Amino acid sequence: MMTFRQSDAPLEECLAEFGIESIHPALAEYPMMPDGPFHELVDSIGHEGLENNIVLTHDGKMLVDGRHRLKACFLSGMPPRFERLDPIYADDYPGYIKRMNWTRQSLTPDEVADIMAKADALREALQEERPPLGKSPAPTPEQTPLPKQPDLWEGAK
């Protein structure tokens, strides 16, 4: 028989247990699963195992998909399986989160509109903060001095 932990354990405790620093802000905008379906998920994972991996950022520090699965693994004692997104997607974690949760959540049209607006604003803010992967911002003239040019007239004097 499976031994389950207390179901009111905070999500932060679950994150710490598995070495995850935080939840992506775009994911935090989605409401938590109602208690009934969540307890069914805990029972299912506890007896049958985890079907879908829990998804982290490319550096493994932030949860981008699977907070209910993570907590269900924590409560049921079932070891979670993680996957990390490719770094190429680092500039669009909000878009990934939106795509993954669009069909799974039971949201009202107003909740969807609110979450989409916040995710789009977050994506824009993140893109303004840093250049796309593999690209650096253009250096200023002070940062990149011109190389010294040879004096072509030096020998003609």
C-alpha positions in Angstrom: 0.0 0.0 0.0 1.3 3.5 -0.9 2.0 5.9 1.9 1.0 9.4 0.9 2.2 12.7 2.4 0.0 15.4 3.8 -1.9 17.0 0.9 -1.7 20.5 2.2 2.1 20.7 1.7 2.9 24.0 0.0 4.2 23.9 -3.6 7.4 25.7 -2.4 8.2 22.6 -0.3 7.8 20.4 -3.3 10.1 22.6 -5.4 12.8 22.6 -2.8 12.6 18.8 -2.4 13.6 18.4 -6.1 16.1 21.3 -6.3 13.9 23.6 -8.4 14.3 27.3 -7.5 10.9 28.7 -8.6 7.9 28.5 -10.9 8.0 30.6 -14.1 5.8 33.7 -13.6 3.7 32.9 -16.7 2.8 29.5 -15.2 1.9 31.1 -11.8 -0.8 33.0 -13.6 -2.8 29.8 -14.2 -5.2 28.7 -11.4 -4.4 25.7 -9.3 -6.3 22.5 -10.1 -9.5 21.9 -8.0 -9.0 19.5 -5.0 -11.1 16.7 -6.4 -9.3 16.2 -9.7 -5.9 16.9 -8.0 -6.5 14.1 -5.5 -7.4 11.8 -8.4 -4.1 12.8 -10.0 -2.2 12.0 -6.8 -3.8 8.6 -6.6 -3.2 7.9 -10.3 0.5 8.8 -10.1 0.9 7.0 -6.8 -0.5 3.7 -8.2 0.4 3.9 -11.9 3.4 6.3 -12.1 4.0 9.5 -14.0 3.0 9.5 -17.6 4.3 12.9 -18.7 7.6 14.4 -17.8 7.8 17.6 -15.7 9.3 20.4 -17.8 12.0 22.8 -16.5 13.8 25.7 -18.1 17.0 24.8 -20.0 19.1 25.5 -16.9 16.8 23.3 -14.6 16.1 26.2 -12.2 12.5 27.0 -13.0 9.4 24.9 -13.5 7.5 25.7 -16.8 5.1 22.8 -17.0 3.8 20.2 -14.5 3.4 21.8 -11.1 0.4 19.5 -10.3 2.4 16.5 -11.4 5.3 17.6 -9.4 3.2 18.0 -6.2 1.5 14.7 -6.9 4.8 13.0 -7.1 5.9 14.6 -3.9 2.7 13.6 -2.1 2.6 10.1 -3.4 6.3 9.3 -3.0 6.7 8.6 -6.7 9.9 9.8 -8.2 9.4 12.5 -10.8 10.9 12.5 -14.3 12.1 15.8 -15.6 13.0 17.2 -19.0 14.7 20.5 -19.8 13.6 22.7 -22.7 16.2 23.4 -25.3 17.9 26.8 -24.8 16.6 27.9 -28.1 13.2 28.4 -26.5 14.5 30.5 -23.6 13.1 33.7 -25.1 9.6 32.2 -25.4 8.8 30.3 -22.2 5.5 32.2 -21.8 4.5 31.1 -25.3 5.4 27.5 -24.4 3.4 27.7 -21.1 0.4 29.1 -23.0 0.5 26.4 -25.6 0.8 23.6 -22.9 -2.1 25.0 -20.7 -4.5 26.2 -23.4 -6.3 22.9 -23.7 -5.7 21.4 -20.3 -7.2 24.1 -18.0 -10.9 24.6 -17.5 -10.9 28.4 -17.8 -13.6 30.9 -18.5 -13.1 33.2 -21.5 -12.3 36.1 -19.2 -9.6 34.0 -17.4 -8.1 33.0 -20.7 -8.0 36.6 -22.0 -6.4 37.8 -18.7 -3.8 35.1 -18.7 -3.0 35.6 -22.4 -2.5 39.3 -21.9 -0.2 38.8 -18.9 1.8 36.1 -20.8 2.2 38.4 -23.8 3.3 41.3 -21.6 5.8 39.0 -19.8 7.2 37.7 -23.1 7.7 41.3 -24.4 9.4 42.4 -21.2 11.7 39.4 -21.2 12.7 40.0 -24.9 13.4 43.7 -24.1 15.6 42.7 -21.1 18.0 40.4 -23.0 19.1 39.8 -26.6 18.1 36.5 -28.3 20.3 33.5 -27.5 23.5 33.6 -29.5 23.4 37.3 -30.1 24.9 40.1 -28.1 23.8 43.7 -27.9 25.8 46.0 -30.2 28.8 47.4 -28.4 29.1 51.1 -27.9 32.2 53.0 -29.4 33.6 53.3 -25.9 33.5 49.5 -25.5 35.1 48.8 -28.8 38.1 51.0 -29.6 39.2 51.1 -33.2 42.4 49.1 -33.9 45.5 51.2 -34.5 46.0 51.7 -38.2 49.5 51.6 -39.7 50.9 54.9 -40.8 51.2 54.5 -44.6 53.2 57.7 -44.9 55.8 56.8 -42.3 58.4 55.5 -44.7 57.9 58.2 -47.3 59.2 61.1 -45.2 
